[in-house]
Amino acid sequence: MTLADKPKLYLAMYKLIKYLYTLVHNFPKEYKYSLGEKILQSGWETLDDIVFANNLSNTKKKAYIMRASGNFERLILKIRMAFEIKLFSPKQMKFIILQEVEIEKMLNGWYKWAKQKS
């Protein structure tokens, strides 16, 4: 299965992580290896949970979708902190917010679907 064949949620999260790598690369050294690494780790944890949930039976997905949502919420908090301490620009934050809204909608919709199936 190629990347283009993956579910939209997977692709949106992958796109966000890829963008975050470009941002973290430009963080000052004092933040790159602390906050920057935590941002990237939270992104990967979210994507890992999405992939794992996608491969479970429909009746077992709900817990991992909730876990992905929790990881995503922690990721967004770390990103907001980075923005507030001016590690990237408002234009860059705008892109992140657009991705955030899209990902949250998909996670919430998937959770509601999984809740019905369990």
TORMAR-226298 format. One record per atom (N, C-alpha, C): residue in three letters; x, y, z. Coordinates in steps of 0.001 Angstrom, whole numbers, padded with zeros to 6 digits, always signed. Example, Ala and Ser with C-alpha at 12.3 -4.5 7.8 and 13.67 -1.06 7.14 Angstrom:
ALA+013190-005690+007800;ALA+012300-004500+007800;ALA+013200-003300+007800;SER+012850-002250+007080;SER+013670-001060+007140;SER+012900+000030+007870;
REM end
This chain:
MET+000845-001176+000000;MET+000000+000000+000000;MET+000894+001245+000000;THR+000672+002128-000941;THR+001456+003357-001010;THR+000889+004382-000042;LEU+001635+005440+000161;LEU+001201+006501+001063;LEU-000126+007096+000614;ALA-000313+007245-000676;ALA-001543+007828-001208;ALA-002768+006950-000944;ASP-002541+005662-000703;ASP-003643+004736-000443;ASP-004076+004710+001019;LYS-003368+005405+001870;LYS-003687+005420+003299;LYS-004937+006250+003557;PRO-005610+006007+004704;PRO-006793+006816+005053;PRO-006441+008298+005212;LYS-007443+009156+005005;LYS-007217+010604+005061;LYS-006656+011059+006402;LEU-007122+010461+007488;LEU-006614+010836+008815;LEU-005125+010551+008916;TYR-004720+009396+008451;TYR-003304+009023+008435;TYR-002503+010054+007641;LEU-002991+010395+006456;LEU-002280+011340+005594;LEU-002190+012731+006214;ALA-003270+013178+006854;ALA-003270+014503+007482;ALA-002267+014543+008633;MET-002232+013491+009434;MET-001289+013451+010560;MET+000147+013357+010050;TYR+000362+012563+009028;TYR+001686+012425+008417;TYR+002159+013780+007886;LYS+001266+014497+007221;LYS+001585+015820+006675;LYS+001962+016790+007793;LEU+001231+016730+008903;LEU+001538+017606+010040;LEU+002899+017268+010628;ILE+003188+015993+010816;ILE+004493+015597+011369;ILE+005620+016061+010452;LYS+005440+015877+009169;LYS+006454+016304+008197;LYS+006709+017813+008315;TYR+005636+018584+008443;TYR+005763+020036+008598;TYR+006449+020373+009923;LEU+006102+019651+010974;LEU+006716+019915+012281;LEU+008225+019678+012258;TYR+008665+018700+011472;TYR+010113+018470+011343;TYR+010807+019711+010778;THR+010175+020366+009808;THR+010804+021562+009233;THR+010848+022692+010257;LEU+009826+022782+011100;LEU+009822+023816+012138;LEU+010860+023530+013219;VAL+010859+022313+013730;VAL+011767+021943+014819;VAL+013222+022066+014366;HIS+013474+021792+013114;HIS+014832+021920+012583;HIS+015390+023331+012797;ASN+014497+024311+012767;ASN+014922+025706+012910;ASN+014810+026247+014342;PHE+014405+025412+015295;PHE+014357+025856+016684;PHE+015777+026148+017174;PRO+015926+027109+018078;PRO+017227+027293+018724;PRO+017615+026017+019471;LYS+018902+025804+019615;LYS+019411+024577+020221;LYS+018795+024311+021595;GLU+018565+025368+022363;GLU+018025+025183+023717;GLU+016606+024605+023714;TYR+015884+024716+022593;TYR+014530+024180+022496;TYR+014440+022965+021581;LYS+015357+022857+020652;LYS+015303+021782+019653;LYS+015333+020400+020300;TYR+016161+020242+021323;TYR+016346+018925+021925;TYR+015506+018717+023184;SER+014632+019638+023471;SER+013702+019466+024587;SER+012279+019556+024039;LEU+011764+020748+023916;LEU+010406+020944+023425;LEU+010246+020399+022000;GLY+011221+020640+021157;GLY+011142+020159+019776;GLY+011007+018646+019691;GLU+011835+017937+020453;GLU+011759+016474+020448;GLU+010438+015981+021013;LYS+009930+016668+022028;LYS+008650+016258+022623;LYS+007499+016475+021640;ILE+007568+017546+020874;ILE+006554+017799+019846;ILE+006558+016666+018821;LEU+007727+016336+018327;LEU+007824+015273+017324;LEU+007396+013928+017899;GLN+007798+013640+019131;GLN+007421+012373+019767;GLN+005903+012265+019914;SER+005262+013359+020337;SER+003798+013356+020477;SER+003119+013144+019121;GLY+003687+013737+018089;GLY+003145+013534+016746;GLY+003222+012077+016327;TRP+004371+011464+016550;TRP+004535+010059+016179;TRP+003652+009142+017022;GLU+003499+009455+018309;GLU+002632+008636+019159;GLU+001191+008692+018654;THR+000755+009869+018241;THR-000591+010018+017702;THR-000750+009184+016433;LEU+000209+009302+015530;LEU+000129+008540+014282;LEU+000208+007040+014550;ASP+001047+006628+015487;ASP+001133+005206+015830;ASP-000212+004671+016309;ASP-000894+005447+017150;ASP-002205+005013+017638;ASP-003241+004958+016521;ILE-003161+005896+015595;ILE-004077+005891+014449;ILE-003858+004635+013612;VAL-002612+004329+013326;VAL-002290+003141+012530;VAL-002732+001877+013273;PHE-002430+001823+014562;PHE-002795+000639+015339;PHE-004308+000456+015368;ALA-005046+001534+015656;ALA-006514+001463+015703;ALA-007083+001021+014356;ASN-006503+001521+013296;ASN-006992+001189+011960;ASN-006864-000308+011659;ASN-005904-000957+012290;ASN-005674-002372+012029;ASN-006414-003302+012989;LEU-007155-002738+013939;LEU-007925-003552+014870;LEU-009312-003845+014302;SER-009965-004810+014904;SER-011355-005067+014521;SER-012204-003873+014960;ASN-013331-003677+014305;ASN-014178-002510+014567;ASN-014592-002387+016025;THR-014777-003496+016704;THR-015231-003449+018091;THR-014129-003053+019066;LYS-012884-003043+018633;LYS-011756-002740+019526;LYS-011083-001401+019230;LYS-011553-000677+018252;LYS-010894+000565+017822;LYS-011038+001716+018815;LYS-012157+001777+019529;LYS-012515+002942+020335;LYS-011402+003364+021304;ALA-010811+002437+022021;ALA-009782+002773+023019;ALA-008562+003434+022372;TYR-008162+002947+021225;TYR-006983+003510+020567;TYR-007288+004841+019879;ILE-008520+005013+019460;ILE-008908+006312+018907;ILE-008897+007349+020025;MET-009393+006971+021213;MET-009345+007869+022370;MET-007903+008195+022740;ARG-007064+007190+022697;ARG-005646+007392+023014;ARG-004991+008326+021999;ALA-005317+008150+020721;ALA-004793+009038+019681;ALA-005268+010466+019924;SER-006527+010628+020318;SER-007060+011971+020608;SER-006325+012611+021771;GLY-006056+011840+022809;GLY-005303+012361+023953;GLY-003893+012770+023575;ASN-003225+011933+022797;ASN-001872+012269+022329;ASN-001893+013514+021450;PHE-002921+013615+020630;PHE-003033+014772+019738;PHE-003250+016053+020543;GLU-004065+015971+021577;GLU-004302+017134+022433;GLU-003006+017577+023116;ARG-002214+016626+023590;ARG-000919+016961+024205;ARG+000030+017569+023174;LEU-000009+017057+021951;LEU+000808+017620+020874;LEU+000452+019082+020639;ILE-000831+019373+020547;ILE-001277+020739+020278;ILE-000866+021675+021413;LEU-000925+021212+022644;LEU-000480+022053+023766;LEU+001002+022407+023641;LYS+001806+021440+023261;LYS+003244+021687+023095;LYS+003503+022645+021929;ILE+002736+022472+020866;ILE+002879+023366+019711;ILE+002505+024791+020099;ARG+001427+024937+020859;ARG+001005+026279+021290;ARG+002055+026936+022169;MET+002683+026151+023024;MET+003761+026694+023855;MET+004899+027195+022966;ALA+005277+026394+021985;ALA+006350+026792+021069;ALA+005983+028082+020341;PHE+004726+028200+019937;PHE+004287+029420+019261;PHE+004325+030616+020207;GLU+003859+030425+021423;GLU+003822+031526+022387;GLU+005210+032021+022781;ILE+006202+031146+022720;ILE+007572+031610+023003;ILE+008306+031962+021709;LYS+007502+032132+020644;LYS+007952+032669+019361;LYS+009007+031818+018650;LEU+008787+030508+018661;LEU+009695+029615+017948;LEU+009314+029457+016485;PHE+008122+029932+016125;PHE+007730+029988+014718;PHE+006699+031095+014529;SER+006417+031395+013288;SER+005630+032572+012929;SER+004116+032323+012960;PRO+003338+033416+012971;PRO+001875+033272+012873;PRO+001439+032556+011583;LYS+002141+032797+010508;LYS+001815+032125+009244;LYS+002001+030614+009385;GLN+003063+030210+010031;GLN+003304+028789+010253;GLN+002245+028201+011190;MET+001854+028978+012196;MET+000830+028520+013133;MET-000517+028374+012427;LYS-000782+029242+011474;LYS-002035+029162+010721;LYS-002144+027814+010016;PHE-001055+027368+009389;PHE-001055+026068+008724;PHE-001333+024960+009737;ILE-000705+025041+010896;ILE-000891+024026+011941;ILE-002341+024008+012412;ILE-002930+025184+012606;ILE-004313+025257+013065;ILE-005255+024629+012042;LEU-005017+024877+010769;LEU-005851+024258+009730;LEU-005744+022738+009782;GLN-004535+022235+009964;GLN-004343+020788+010083;GLN-005004+020264+011357;GLU-004857+021024+012440;GLU-005437+020622+013719;GLU-006955+020443+013602;VAL-007620+021419+013004;VAL-009077+021365+012851;VAL-009473+020146+012023;GLU-008773+019919+010932;GLU-009080+018784+010063;GLU-008886+017455+010799;ILE-007780+017322+011509;ILE-007476+016079+012221;ILE-008473+015854+013355;GLU-008796+016901+014100;GLU-009756+016758+015198;GLU-011126+016319+014690;LYS-011572+016884+013574;LYS-012855+016480+012998;LYS-012845+015000+012635;MET-011760+014562+012017;MET-011674+013161+011612;MET-011610+012232+012817;LEU-010826+012601+013831;LEU-010736+011780+015033;LEU-012090+011695+015740;ASN-012774+012825+015864;ASN-014079+012834+016523;ASN-015106+012014+015754;GLY-015108+012147+014444;GLY-016021+011361+013625;GLY-015730+009876+013723;TRP-014458+009531+013718;TRP-014062+008126+013805;TRP-014446+007559+015173;TYR-014261+008370+016219;TYR-014617+007928+017562;TYR-016127+007671+017663;LYS-016936+008575+017133;LYS-018397+008394+017173;LYS-018792+007124+016433;TRP-018160+006886+015300;TRP-018428+005664+014540;TRP-018045+004434+015350;ALA-016851+004463+015959;ALA-016351+003320+016729;ALA-017223+003083+017960;LYS-017716+004138+018553;LYS-018585+004022+019727;LYS-019855+003249+019371;GLN-020375+003483+018191;GLN-021573+002752+017737;GLN-021274+001273+017486;LYS-020056+000999+017075;LYS-019686-000372+016725;LYS-019356-001219+017956;SER-019035-000574+019077;SER-018647-001362+020257;SER-019800-001637+021189;
REM end
